Amino acid sequence: MKLVVGLGNPGNEYVLTPHNLGFMAAERLAEECGAEISRPESHALTAHVNIGGTDLVLAKPMTFMNLSGVAVRRLMERYEIPPQDLVVLVDEADLPLGTIRIRPRGTAGGHNGLKSIIGALGSIEFVRVRMGVQPDHPVSDRAAHVLGRFRRDQFETVADMVERAVDAVEVIVREGVEPAMNRFNRRPESPESGAKDEK
């Protein structure tokens, strides 16, 4: 069994914001599996699905981003899931919009949701699927950027990135992290990746 967690903030005011990409991808994955993330448990909403013979718990923490680790830890304890079987879907402000990066482990990189999970688990040994939300112009307040809504002209790029994140999770579950990294860790428009993406 694996736990797939999409990070975000509950509430209509956060819908279609960069910080809620994790929620969006988790919901899309559930939809593809014919399920809905709606079951309340362990400070989260969950759905139980199966991909390629592997049981998955899909979850959206309802604790708000900065306390995501509370829900994640409780779910992992409830289902006896080790860190290496945790996959976190998360936004990443240091990656260009539309870019996906999969990492088998790593630091929080300044992301409060990841920081909360790492603190709650005492481990960095979990997979993260990072979805780029880097602003296309200089911003003085990054927090305001990730909590502001996507522009209409970004919707197509965002939808495509969410679909690829869902595909990436399915490859991780069916084939493993390395094949998924080989397939998805590239820019949509260029095969090059910046050193700053390594976290």
Buried (B, 14 or more C-beta within 10 A) or exposed (E): EBBBBBBBBBEEEBEBBBBBBBBBBBBBBBEBBEBEBEBEBBBBBBBBBEBEEEEBBBBBBBBBBEBBBBBBBBBBEEBEBEBBBBBBBBBBBBBBBBBBBBBBBBEBBEBBBBBBBBEBBEBBEBBBBBBBBBBEEEBEEBEEBBBBEBEEEBEEBBEEBBEBBBBBBBBBBEEEBEEBBEBBBBBBEEEEBEEEBEB
